[in-house]
Amino acid sequence: MQVVAPSFEILDALDQQSLAVRIEACGRICYKSEDKITAASAVPFIRGIIKHGHNSVTEMGVLTLRIGCPDASLAAGFFRLLPRYLVVDEPAAGTLLITGSVRAFRELYMNHAEVELVRAITGFLAARHPLFYEDMVAAAALPAVAGVTVAKVPLAEVDTLPTPLLARHRHLAVKFIVNRAITHEIVRHRPCSYLQESQRYCRYDGDKFGNQVTFIKPLFYPEGSVEYRLWEKAMRETEALYLQLLATSSPQAARTVLPNSCRTELITYANLIEWLHIFRLRTSKPAEPTMREIMIPLAQEFKARFPAVFAGLEIEA
Ligand SMILES: Cc1cc2nc3c(=O)[nH]c(=O)nc-3n(C[C@H](O)[C@H](O)[C@H](O)COP(=O)(O)OP(=O)(O)OC[C@H]3O[C@@H](n4cnc5c(N)ncnc54)[C@H](O)[C@@H]3O)c2cc1C
């Protein structure tokens, strides 16, 4: 068995990559198959994901569009949809700013193909990213809508939006390496997208896991203390039982003996306003100490990157 400290990584380098590359990089966390990434692997990976309906993976690519729509009745038709998984603002009369994931835009068309603005948005996206629409519609079937313009807003431009719009439209992904108790708490935050290493698919007796189970060092027990030794004994015995079960059963069966202390990877993708909400709850004194251990330094990094959005966040020591 191995014991490691918790950690996090802000995935902003991925933001500079194409949507397909971002989606594949995040999606492979479930299977821990990052070693299979090549220059040509994103397209077949995404086709497989869509075919198998593992649609949450396509939430890992987010983009912002600026829609020119001087015809108020077209905009009103769109607003009536109350799109739950898109961030929509009207920064100026006749202009809409819409941010969402590949999944949200795909399902917008699946559910509302009759709405003109939806057809205009989908026509633009299907021309630019045919991979994400090849299973449902071709761009050629969606001619431009008179009077409507659709343009992608580059991330560098999103970063210059006025603070309230920046907070709503800017999304950022974080990869956590923490124990399973902590990921169980993080995933209670509903406006986020998540992908997590799967104990159903990952066999910890395999070479890529060092043929062992990895646990997160418990914050509560100093190394060498009586309690730490008890914890260590419990983990060692559990690992032995897990490996024994793996000899005759599948990882999804054997994992039923694995404890909260197990190391796991979780990608959490949210807009800045939701991160602010998470930090308020998860860095405060009543939060679980192991959660604070990771969320306090993460919140400080967010504060440094987006001072205007996080200026009011007070972090209790
Ligand atoms: C110190 C602490 C102790 C906790 N103890 C427990 C516990 O004992 N048991 C337990 O079950 N949970 C517990 N929780 C989890 C807690 O109840 C929330 O599920 C979790 O913190 C998610 O936060 P949230 O609901 O405020 O917002 P999020 O899910 O992060 O949502 C953000 C915002 O979206 C909106 N929103 C999202 N979904 C809805 C919805 N369906 N309806 C209306 N508005 C919505 C709200 O405006 C909300 O503020 C605890 C959390 C903390 C921080």
The ligand as an SDF file (V2000), in Angstrom:
LIG
                    3D

 53 58  0  0  0  0  0  0  0  0999 V2000
  -20.2990   22.4260    6.9700 C   0  0  0  0  0  0  0  0  0  0  0  0
  -21.2050   21.5950    6.1280 C   0  0  0  0  0  0  0  0  0  0  0  0
  -21.9150   20.5580    6.6790 C   0  0  0  0  0  0  0  0  0  0  0  0
  -22.7750   19.7770    5.8990 C   0  0  0  0  0  0  0  0  0  0  0  0
  -23.4710   18.7590    6.4930 N   0  0  0  0  0  0  0  0  0  0  0  0
  -24.3150   17.9950    5.7460 C   0  0  0  0  0  0  0  0  0  0  0  0
  -25.0780   16.9120    6.3180 C   0  0  0  0  0  0  0  0  0  0  0  0
  -24.9650   16.6410    7.4850 O   0  0  0  0  0  0  0  0  0  0  0  0
  -25.8940   16.1950    5.5120 N   0  0  0  0  0  0  0  0  0  0  0  0
  -26.0520   16.4990    4.1880 C   0  0  0  0  0  0  0  0  0  0  0  0
  -26.8400   15.8210    3.4860 O   0  0  0  0  0  0  0  0  0  0  0  0
  -25.3520   17.4980    3.6090 N   0  0  0  0  0  0  0  0  0  0  0  0
  -24.4970   18.2470    4.3460 C   0  0  0  0  0  0  0  0  0  0  0  0
  -23.7740   19.2640    3.7490 N   0  0  0  0  0  0  0  0  0  0  0  0
  -23.9450   19.4960    2.3110 C   0  0  0  0  0  0  0  0  0  0  0  0
  -24.9170   20.6420    2.0620 C   0  0  0  0  0  0  0  0  0  0  0  0
  -26.2010   20.3520    2.5780 O   0  0  0  0  0  0  0  0  0  0  0  0
  -25.0400   20.9610    0.5640 C   0  0  0  0  0  0  0  0  0  0  0  0
  -25.5820   19.8360   -0.1160 O   0  0  0  0  0  0  0  0  0  0  0  0
  -23.7320   21.2750   -0.1040 C   0  0  0  0  0  0  0  0  0  0  0  0
  -22.9600   22.1280    0.7010 O   0  0  0  0  0  0  0  0  0  0  0  0
  -24.0080   21.9490   -1.4690 C   0  0  0  0  0  0  0  0  0  0  0  0
  -24.2350   23.3270   -1.2850 O   0  0  0  0  0  0  0  0  0  0  0  0
  -25.5210   24.1460   -1.7340 P   0  0  0  0  0  0  0  0  0  0  0  0
  -26.7280   23.2810   -1.6550 O   0  0  0  0  0  0  0  0  0  0  0  0
  -25.5460   25.4300   -0.9820 O   0  0  0  0  0  0  0  0  0  0  0  0
  -25.2760   24.6100   -3.1820 O   0  0  0  0  0  0  0  0  0  0  0  0
  -24.8460   24.0300   -4.6140 P   0  0  0  0  0  0  0  0  0  0  0  0
  -25.3750   22.6770   -4.8910 O   0  0  0  0  0  0  0  0  0  0  0  0
  -23.3760   24.2780   -4.7610 O   0  0  0  0  0  0  0  0  0  0  0  0
  -25.6310   25.0280   -5.5160 O   0  0  0  0  0  0  0  0  0  0  0  0
  -25.2370   26.4050   -5.7210 C   0  0  0  0  0  0  0  0  0  0  0  0
  -26.4690   27.2340   -5.8720 C   0  0  0  0  0  0  0  0  0  0  0  0
  -27.3060   26.7160   -6.8880 O   0  0  0  0  0  0  0  0  0  0  0  0
  -28.6780   26.8570   -6.5290 C   0  0  0  0  0  0  0  0  0  0  0  0
  -29.2970   25.5350   -6.5850 N   0  0  0  0  0  0  0  0  0  0  0  0
  -28.7160   24.3840   -7.0060 C   0  0  0  0  0  0  0  0  0  0  0  0
  -29.5880   23.3960   -7.0030 N   0  0  0  0  0  0  0  0  0  0  0  0
  -30.7490   23.9120   -6.5710 C   0  0  0  0  0  0  0  0  0  0  0  0
  -32.0450   23.3640   -6.3620 C   0  0  0  0  0  0  0  0  0  0  0  0
  -32.3120   22.0670   -6.6240 N   0  0  0  0  0  0  0  0  0  0  0  0
  -33.0210   24.1910   -5.9470 N   0  0  0  0  0  0  0  0  0  0  0  0
  -32.7750   25.5060   -5.7110 C   0  0  0  0  0  0  0  0  0  0  0  0
  -31.5630   26.0690   -5.8680 N   0  0  0  0  0  0  0  0  0  0  0  0
  -30.5670   25.2880   -6.3010 C   0  0  0  0  0  0  0  0  0  0  0  0
  -28.7130   27.5330   -5.1880 C   0  0  0  0  0  0  0  0  0  0  0  0
  -28.8960   28.9090   -5.4100 O   0  0  0  0  0  0  0  0  0  0  0  0
  -27.3320   27.3050   -4.6310 C   0  0  0  0  0  0  0  0  0  0  0  0
  -26.9050   28.3580   -3.7880 O   0  0  0  0  0  0  0  0  0  0  0  0
  -22.9160   20.0490    4.5210 C   0  0  0  0  0  0  0  0  0  0  0  0
  -22.1800   21.0980    3.9570 C   0  0  0  0  0  0  0  0  0  0  0  0
  -21.3250   21.8670    4.7290 C   0  0  0  0  0  0  0  0  0  0  0  0
  -20.5290   22.9770    4.0810 C   0  0  0  0  0  0  0  0  0  0  0  0
  1  2  1  0
  2  3  1  0
  2 52  2  0
  3  4  2  0
  4  5  1  0
  4 50  1  0
  5  6  2  0
  6  7  1  0
  6 13  1  0
  7  8  2  0
  7  9  1  0
  9 10  1  0
 10 11  2  0
 10 12  1  0
 12 13  2  0
 13 14  1  0
 14 15  1  0
 14 50  1  0
 15 16  1  0
 16 17  1  0
 16 18  1  0
 18 19  1  0
 18 20  1  0
 20 21  1  0
 20 22  1  0
 22 23  1  0
 23 24  1  0
 24 25  2  0
 24 26  1  0
 24 27  1  0
 27 28  1  0
 28 29  2  0
 28 30  1  0
 28 31  1  0
 31 32  1  0
 32 33  1  0
 33 34  1  0
 33 48  1  0
 34 35  1  0
 35 36  1  0
 35 46  1  0
 36 37  1  0
 36 45  1  0
 37 38  2  0
 38 39  1  0
 39 40  1  0
 39 45  2  0
 40 41  1  0
 40 42  2  0
 42 43  1  0
 43 44  2  0
 44 45  1  0
 46 47  1  0
 46 48  1  0
 48 49  1  0
 50 51  2  0
 51 52  1  0
 52 53  1  0
M  END
$$$$
